[in-house]
């Protein structure tokens, strides 16, 4: 009976994935349907499917979609007040005529930011600045999304906050994690350079390959050298640098807060003077997307509160006759624009609840654990490879199982499966290598990621197209990462 259930699970997973791939069934319908069918076949009672999978699943990602709604409001306000349009023009004027260099610089900056940032709110804030600049130099919408996703995943690899589960679940040392993370960073960075070059060529840009190769080598050696230098510095010296940076950070907080206050006062005075409708945007209006970002980075303000501050600042910075109506329309239209992403996130929440359970104490209803997860654990145990070659082969072929909240998705069942692999005798460091490598397929290509959904919605591109565009690169990254992990740990 259990074998039959697992076979049906696999059929449901791949048939629904195929339906979404081929656009026979939209993800808005496919994900909730997949959630209900998986829970039903897994042995969850119909009442619990309605209450725990559907009812609670809709609310599981409520933080993410509330943030998306407020972020969309700010985005619409920037469009209606022509801040975004003028920002694109200014970006085009200042960025020169080499889109390849601009793409690599923005990729690097995004990666640096997300070594410490995290969450959909931060992604939206950085995107409101980065996307217009990339669009202004003629990059296609797909290229812009791909660059942002690769930069986001590069930063995530070196984000120490993401290492905590490797330490607690797999009992690994920080040094083991850091060494492999740096290797994965290098693999992803080099692959990203290939991606940028190919995509810009597809967008119709005239690229000078010799110059690109020379600059690429310089970038790789420079970034790699800095990372290796930091990795080899004594801990005492790192602590001193961190302490100096904290003092600089405190001074920066005061300067930024003073600048925001002065800009707000200036904008209020301008509003009182009632400038004419034809007035050009004041330079302070261009700080609108930066205000929430700085409030998060420097003052750890709540994301929604930061977006509200950004809305208020944008309203004051662009104030003229009818500005209040513009603000209200932006708030209403922002919700409308974000709604496709919100509904998709609701489906993702249902799928999460169907596979790994609703969270909380469910022992009274299911003493042995959530039925679907219990059924899938023996299958994962049988996948434990006996040698390094099989490790590479099995998990490269299985890498697509990181998509659609599949069993190798680190933010779905991944860490539960990691515990199963560990109990079955697989080395902890090899499991980390597996999750980091295959995690690139999930981090960049998975159409059920809230950030993929938001970016695709913002650029008016089908999120499935983003997956097909980036998947060849992320599968290659997974293969190379698994090969390195096999050499190092298996």
C-alpha positions as CSV (number, residue, x, y, z in Angstrom):
1,X,0.0,0.0,0.0
2,X,2.8,2.4,0.9
3,X,4.7,1.7,-2.3
4,X,1.5,2.4,-4.3
5,X,1.0,5.7,-2.5
6,X,4.6,6.8,-3.2
7,X,4.2,5.9,-6.9
8,X,1.0,8.0,-7.0
9,X,2.9,10.8,-5.3
10,X,5.5,10.8,-8.0
11,X,2.9,10.6,-10.8
12,X,1.0,13.6,-9.2
13,X,4.2,15.6,-8.8
14,X,5.6,15.1,-12.3
15,X,2.2,15.4,-14.0
16,X,1.4,18.7,-12.3
17,X,4.9,19.9,-13.0
18,X,4.5,19.0,-16.7
19,X,1.1,20.7,-16.8
20,X,2.7,23.9,-15.5
21,X,5.8,23.5,-17.8
22,X,3.6,23.2,-20.9
23,X,1.1,25.8,-19.7
24,X,-1.8,23.4,-19.8
25,X,-2.6,24.3,-16.2
26,X,-1.7,27.7,-14.6
27,X,0.3,27.5,-11.4
28,X,-2.5,29.4,-9.6
29,X,-4.7,26.2,-9.9
30,X,-2.0,23.5,-10.2
31,X,-0.3,24.2,-6.8
32,X,-3.6,24.0,-4.7
33,X,-4.7,20.9,-6.7
34,X,-1.3,19.2,-6.1
35,X,-1.5,20.0,-2.4
36,X,-5.0,18.5,-2.0
37,X,-4.2,15.4,-4.0
38,X,-0.9,14.7,-2.2
39,X,-2.6,15.1,1.2
40,X,-5.5,12.9,0.2
41,X,-3.3,10.1,-1.2
42,X,-1.0,10.5,1.9
43,X,-3.8,9.6,4.2
44,X,-4.8,13.0,5.6
45,X,-8.5,13.1,6.5
46,X,-10.8,15.2,4.3
47,X,-11.6,17.5,7.2
48,X,-7.9,18.1,7.9
49,X,-7.3,18.8,4.3
50,X,-9.8,21.5,4.4
51,X,-8.7,23.0,7.7
52,X,-5.0,22.3,7.9
53,X,-3.9,22.1,4.3
54,X,-6.3,24.6,2.6
55,X,-7.3,26.8,5.5
56,X,-4.0,27.2,7.3
57,X,-2.0,26.8,4.1
58,X,-3.5,30.0,2.7
59,X,-2.2,31.9,5.7
60,X,1.2,30.1,6.0
61,X,3.0,32.8,3.9
62,X,0.9,35.7,5.1
63,X,4.0,37.7,6.1
64,X,5.5,37.4,2.6
65,X,2.4,38.4,0.7
66,X,1.5,41.3,3.0
67,X,5.1,42.6,2.4
68,X,4.6,42.1,-1.3
69,X,1.4,44.1,-1.3
70,X,3.0,47.1,0.5
71,X,6.1,46.8,-1.8
72,X,3.8,46.9,-4.8
73,X,2.1,50.1,-3.4
74,X,5.5,51.8,-3.3
75,X,6.4,50.5,-6.8
76,X,3.1,51.9,-8.2
77,X,3.6,55.2,-6.5
78,X,7.1,55.5,-8.0
79,X,5.6,54.9,-11.4
80,X,2.7,57.3,-11.1
81,X,4.9,60.1,-9.8
82,X,7.4,59.3,-12.6
83,X,10.2,58.7,-10.0
84,X,10.8,55.3,-11.6
85,X,10.8,56.8,-15.2
86,X,13.3,59.5,-14.3
87,X,15.4,57.1,-12.3
88,X,15.8,55.0,-15.4
89,X,16.7,58.0,-17.4
90,X,19.3,59.1,-14.9
91,X,20.6,55.6,-14.6
92,X,21.0,55.5,-18.4
93,X,22.9,58.8,-18.4
94,X,25.3,57.8,-15.5
95,X,25.9,54.1,-16.3
96,X,27.7,54.6,-19.6
97,X,27.5,52.3,-22.6
98,X,28.8,49.0,-21.4
99,X,25.8,46.9,-20.2
100,X,28.0,43.9,-19.4
101,X,30.1,45.8,-16.8
102,X,26.9,47.3,-15.4
103,X,25.4,43.8,-15.1
104,X,28.4,42.4,-13.3
105,X,28.7,45.3,-10.9
106,X,25.0,45.1,-10.0
107,X,25.3,41.3,-9.6
108,X,28.2,41.8,-7.2
109,X,26.4,44.5,-5.2
110,X,23.2,42.4,-4.9
111,X,25.3,39.5,-3.7
112,X,27.1,41.7,-1.1
113,X,23.8,43.1,0.2
114,X,22.2,39.6,0.6
115,X,25.2,38.2,2.6
116,X,23.4,40.0,5.5
117,X,19.9,40.8,4.2
118,X,17.1,38.3,3.8
119,X,13.4,38.0,3.2
120,X,11.0,39.2,0.5
121,X,10.8,42.8,1.9
122,X,14.5,43.3,1.4
123,X,14.4,41.7,-2.1
124,X,11.6,44.1,-3.1
125,X,13.5,47.1,-1.8
126,X,16.8,46.3,-3.5
127,X,14.9,45.4,-6.7
128,X,13.1,48.8,-6.9
129,X,16.6,50.3,-7.2
130,X,18.4,47.6,-9.3
131,X,15.8,46.7,-11.9
132,X,15.3,50.2,-13.4
133,X,19.0,50.7,-13.7
134,X,19.4,47.4,-15.6
135,X,16.4,48.1,-17.8
136,X,17.8,51.6,-18.6
137,X,20.8,50.2,-20.5
138,X,18.7,47.9,-22.7
139,X,18.7,44.6,-20.8
140,X,15.7,42.4,-21.4
141,X,13.2,41.7,-18.7
142,X,14.3,38.1,-18.5
143,X,18.0,39.0,-18.2
144,X,17.2,41.5,-15.4
145,X,15.3,38.8,-13.4
146,X,18.1,36.2,-14.0
147,X,20.9,38.6,-12.9
148,X,18.9,39.5,-9.7
149,X,18.2,35.8,-8.9
150,X,21.9,34.8,-9.4
151,X,23.1,37.7,-7.2
152,X,20.5,36.9,-4.5
153,X,21.6,33.2,-4.4
154,X,25.3,34.2,-4.4
155,X,24.7,36.4,-1.3
156,X,22.6,33.7,0.3
157,X,25.5,31.2,0.1
158,X,27.7,33.4,2.3
159,X,24.9,34.6,4.6
160,X,26.0,33.1,7.9
161,X,22.3,33.1,9.1
162,X,21.6,30.4,6.6
163,X,24.4,28.2,8.1
164,X,22.7,27.7,11.4
165,X,20.7,24.6,10.3
166,X,23.8,22.9,9.0
167,X,25.4,23.4,12.4
168,X,22.4,22.2,14.4
169,X,20.9,19.5,12.1
170,X,24.2,18.1,10.7
171,X,26.5,18.8,13.6
172,X,29.1,20.5,11.4
173,X,31.9,23.0,12.2
174,X,31.7,26.5,10.8
175,X,35.1,26.0,9.1
176,X,33.7,23.1,7.0
177,X,30.6,25.1,6.0
178,X,32.6,28.3,5.2
179,X,35.1,26.4,3.0
180,X,32.5,24.7,0.9
181,X,30.4,27.9,0.8
182,X,33.3,29.8,-0.7
183,X,33.7,27.1,-3.4
184,X,30.0,27.3,-4.2
185,X,30.2,31.1,-4.4
186,X,33.0,30.9,-6.9
187,X,31.1,28.3,-9.0
188,X,28.0,30.4,-9.0
189,X,29.9,33.7,-9.7
190,X,31.7,32.2,-12.8
191,X,28.4,30.6,-14.1
192,X,26.7,34.0,-13.6
193,X,29.3,35.6,-15.9
194,X,28.4,33.1,-18.6
195,X,24.7,33.8,-18.0
196,X,25.1,37.5,-18.3
197,X,27.2,37.2,-21.5
198,X,24.8,34.8,-23.2
199,X,21.7,36.8,-22.2
200,X,23.1,40.1,-23.3
201,X,24.0,38.6,-26.7
202,X,20.4,37.3,-26.9
203,X,19.1,40.8,-26.1
204,X,21.0,42.1,-29.1
205,X,24.0,43.8,-27.5
206,X,27.3,44.0,-29.3
207,X,29.8,42.3,-27.0
208,X,33.6,42.4,-27.2
209,X,34.4,38.8,-26.1
210,X,38.2,39.4,-25.6
211,X,37.5,42.3,-23.3
212,X,34.9,40.3,-21.4
213,X,37.2,37.4,-20.9
214,X,39.9,39.7,-19.6
215,X,37.6,41.6,-17.2
216,X,36.0,38.3,-16.1
217,X,39.4,36.9,-15.1
218,X,40.1,40.1,-13.2
219,X,36.7,40.0,-11.4
220,X,37.1,36.3,-10.5
221,X,40.7,36.7,-9.2
222,X,39.8,40.0,-7.3
223,X,36.7,38.6,-5.6
224,X,38.3,35.3,-5.0
225,X,41.4,36.9,-3.5
226,X,39.4,39.1,-1.2
227,X,37.4,36.1,0.1
228,X,40.5,34.0,0.6
229,X,42.2,36.8,2.4
230,X,39.3,37.3,4.7
231,X,39.1,33.6,5.3
232,X,42.8,33.3,6.3
233,X,42.9,36.4,8.6
234,X,43.2,35.7,12.3
235,X,40.0,35.8,14.2
236,X,41.3,38.6,16.5
237,X,42.0,40.8,13.5
238,X,38.5,40.1,12.1
239,X,37.0,41.1,15.4
240,X,38.9,44.4,15.2
241,X,37.7,45.1,11.7
242,X,34.1,44.2,12.8
243,X,34.4,46.6,15.7
244,X,35.7,49.4,13.5
245,X,32.9,48.7,11.0
246,X,30.3,48.9,13.9
247,X,31.6,52.4,14.8
248,X,31.3,53.4,11.1
249,X,27.8,51.9,11.0
250,X,26.7,54.0,14.0
251,X,28.1,57.2,12.4
252,X,26.3,56.2,9.2
253,X,23.0,55.7,11.0
254,X,23.2,59.3,12.3
255,X,24.1,60.7,8.9
256,X,21.3,58.8,7.1
257,X,18.7,59.7,9.7
258,X,19.7,63.3,9.6
259,X,19.5,63.3,5.8
260,X,16.0,61.7,5.8
261,X,14.8,64.2,8.4
262,X,16.2,67.2,6.4
263,X,14.7,65.8,3.2
264,X,11.3,65.4,4.8
265,X,11.4,68.9,6.2
266,X,12.4,70.3,2.8
267,X,9.6,68.4,1.1
268,X,7.0,69.6,3.7
269,X,8.2,73.2,3.0
270,X,7.9,72.6,-0.7
271,X,4.4,71.2,-0.2
272,X,3.3,74.2,1.8
273,X,4.5,76.5,-1.0
274,X,2.2,74.6,-3.4
275,X,4.5,74.2,-6.4
276,X,2.9,74.0,-9.8
277,X,1.9,70.8,-11.7
278,X,4.7,71.3,-14.2
279,X,7.5,71.3,-11.7
280,X,10.3,68.9,-12.3
281,X,11.0,66.3,-9.7
282,X,13.2,67.5,-6.8
283,X,16.4,65.5,-6.5
284,X,15.2,64.2,-3.0
285,X,12.4,62.2,-4.8
286,X,15.1,59.8,-6.1
287,X,15.8,58.7,-2.5
288,X,12.2,57.2,-2.3
289,X,13.3,53.6,-2.9
290,X,16.4,54.0,-0.7
291,X,14.4,55.2,2.4
292,X,12.9,51.8,3.3
293,X,16.2,50.0,2.5
294,X,18.2,52.2,4.8
295,X,15.6,51.9,7.6
296,X,15.9,48.1,7.4
297,X,19.6,47.9,7.0
298,X,20.6,50.5,9.7
299,X,17.7,50.5,12.1
300,X,16.2,47.0,11.8
301,X,12.8,48.5,11.2
302,X,9.9,46.1,10.4
303,X,9.5,45.6,6.6
304,X,5.9,46.8,6.4
305,X,6.7,49.8,8.6
306,X,9.7,50.6,6.3
307,X,7.5,50.5,3.2
308,X,4.9,52.8,4.8
309,X,7.7,55.3,5.6
310,X,8.8,55.0,2.0
311,X,5.2,55.7,0.8
312,X,5.0,58.8,3.1
313,X,8.4,60.0,2.0
314,X,7.5,59.5,-1.7
315,X,4.2,61.4,-1.2
316,X,6.0,64.4,0.3
317,X,9.0,64.3,-2.1
318,X,6.7,64.5,-5.2
319,X,3.9,66.6,-3.6
320,X,1.9,68.8,-6.0
321,X,-1.8,69.4,-6.7
322,X,-3.7,66.0,-6.7
323,X,-0.8,64.2,-4.9
324,X,-3.2,62.7,-2.2
325,X,-5.3,61.2,-5.0
326,X,-2.2,59.8,-6.6
327,X,-1.2,58.2,-3.3
328,X,-4.6,56.6,-2.8
329,X,-4.7,55.3,-6.3
330,X,-1.2,53.8,-5.8
331,X,-2.4,52.1,-2.6
332,X,-5.4,50.5,-4.3
333,X,-3.7,49.7,-7.6
334,X,-0.7,48.3,-5.6
335,X,-2.9,45.7,-4.1
336,X,-4.4,44.8,-7.5
337,X,-1.0,44.5,-9.1
338,X,0.3,42.2,-6.3
339,X,-2.8,40.0,-6.3
340,X,-1.5,37.4,-8.8
341,X,1.6,36.9,-6.7
342,X,-0.5,36.8,-3.5
343,X,-2.8,34.1,-4.9
344,X,0.3,32.1,-6.0
345,X,1.8,32.4,-2.6
346,X,-1.4,31.0,-1.1
347,X,-1.1,28.0,-3.3
348,X,2.6,27.6,-2.2
349,X,1.5,27.7,1.4
350,X,-1.1,24.9,0.8
351,X,1.6,22.8,-0.9
352,X,4.0,23.3,2.0
353,X,1.3,22.3,4.5
354,X,0.4,19.2,2.4
355,X,4.0,17.9,2.3
356,X,5.6,18.8,5.6
357,X,2.6,19.5,7.8
358,X,0.9,22.6,9.2
359,X,3.4,23.0,12.1
360,X,2.4,23.1,15.7
361,X,1.4,20.1,17.8
362,X,-0.4,17.6,15.7
363,X,0.5,14.5,17.8
364,X,-3.1,14.0,19.0
365,X,-4.3,13.7,15.4
366,X,-1.2,12.0,13.9
367,X,0.9,10.3,16.6
368,X,3.5,9.0,14.1
369,X,3.9,12.4,12.4
370,X,2.5,14.1,9.4
371,X,1.4,11.2,7.0
372,X,2.9,12.5,3.8
373,X,6.3,13.1,5.4
374,X,6.3,9.7,7.1
375,X,5.5,8.0,3.7
376,X,8.3,9.8,1.9
377,X,11.1,9.1,4.4
378,X,11.7,5.4,3.4
379,X,12.1,6.6,-0.3
380,X,14.7,9.1,0.7
381,X,16.6,6.5,2.8
382,X,16.8,4.2,-0.3
383,X,18.4,7.1,-2.2
384,X,21.5,7.2,0.0
385,X,24.5,6.5,-2.4
386,X,27.2,4.0,-1.6
387,X,30.1,5.9,-3.2
388,X,31.1,9.3,-4.6
389,X,30.2,8.5,-8.2
390,X,26.7,7.4,-7.3
391,X,26.4,10.5,-5.1
392,X,27.1,12.8,-8.1
393,X,24.9,10.7,-10.5
394,X,21.9,10.3,-8.2
395,X,21.6,13.8,-6.9
396,X,22.4,15.5,-10.3
397,X,19.5,13.5,-11.8
398,X,17.4,14.2,-8.8
399,X,18.2,18.0,-8.7
400,X,14.8,18.9,-10.3
401,X,13.2,17.5,-7.1
402,X,14.2,20.7,-5.5
403,X,11.6,22.5,-7.6
404,X,7.9,22.9,-6.6
405,X,8.6,22.3,-2.9
406,X,9.8,18.8,-3.8
407,X,11.7,16.5,-1.4
408,X,15.1,18.1,-2.1
409,X,13.9,21.7,-1.6
410,X,16.0,23.0,1.4
411,X,13.1,25.3,2.5
412,X,10.5,22.5,2.0
413,X,11.3,18.9,3.1
414,X,15.0,19.3,2.6
415,X,16.1,19.5,6.2
416,X,13.7,16.7,7.2
417,X,15.2,14.6,4.5
418,X,18.7,15.6,5.6
419,X,18.0,14.1,9.1
420,X,16.9,10.9,7.4
421,X,20.1,10.8,5.3
422,X,22.1,11.4,8.4
423,X,20.4,8.6,10.3
424,X,21.0,6.3,7.3
425,X,24.8,6.8,7.6
426,X,25.5,9.5,5.0
427,X,28.3,11.9,6.1
428,X,27.0,15.2,7.4
429,X,29.3,17.3,5.3
430,X,28.2,15.4,2.1
431,X,24.6,16.2,3.0
432,X,25.5,19.9,3.4
433,X,27.2,19.7,0.0
434,X,24.1,18.1,-1.5
435,X,21.7,20.8,0.0
436,X,24.0,23.7,-1.0
437,X,24.5,22.4,-4.6
438,X,20.9,21.3,-5.3
439,X,19.8,24.4,-3.4
440,X,21.0,26.5,-6.3
441,X,18.3,24.9,-8.5
442,X,15.7,25.9,-5.9
443,X,17.1,29.3,-5.1
444,X,17.3,30.6,-8.7
445,X,14.9,28.5,-10.7
446,X,12.0,27.4,-8.5
447,X,8.8,29.0,-9.6
448,X,7.3,28.6,-6.2
449,X,9.8,30.9,-4.5
450,X,8.1,34.0,-3.3
451,X,10.9,36.2,-4.8
452,X,10.6,34.5,-8.2
453,X,6.9,35.1,-8.1
454,X,7.3,38.7,-7.2
455,X,10.1,39.4,-9.7
456,X,8.2,37.7,-12.6
457,X,5.0,39.6,-11.6
458,X,6.9,42.9,-11.5
459,X,8.5,42.3,-14.9
460,X,5.3,40.9,-16.4
461,X,6.9,37.6,-17.3
462,X,5.5,34.1,-16.7
463,X,7.4,32.6,-13.7
464,X,7.6,29.3,-15.6
465,X,9.6,31.0,-18.3
466,X,12.1,32.2,-15.7
467,X,12.6,28.6,-14.6
468,X,13.2,27.4,-18.1
469,X,15.6,30.2,-18.7
470,X,17.8,29.6,-15.6
471,X,17.4,25.8,-15.2
472,X,20.3,24.7,-17.5
473,X,22.7,26.9,-15.6
474,X,21.5,25.8,-12.1
475,X,21.6,22.1,-13.1
476,X,25.2,22.7,-14.2
477,X,26.0,24.5,-10.9
478,X,24.5,21.6,-9.0
479,X,26.6,19.0,-10.9
480,X,29.8,20.9,-10.3
481,X,29.0,21.5,-6.7
482,X,28.1,17.8,-6.1
483,X,31.4,16.8,-7.8
484,X,33.4,19.1,-5.5
485,X,31.4,17.8,-2.4
486,X,32.1,14.2,-3.5
487,X,35.9,14.9,-3.7
488,X,35.9,16.7,-0.4
489,X,33.5,14.7,1.8
490,X,32.6,11.4,0.3
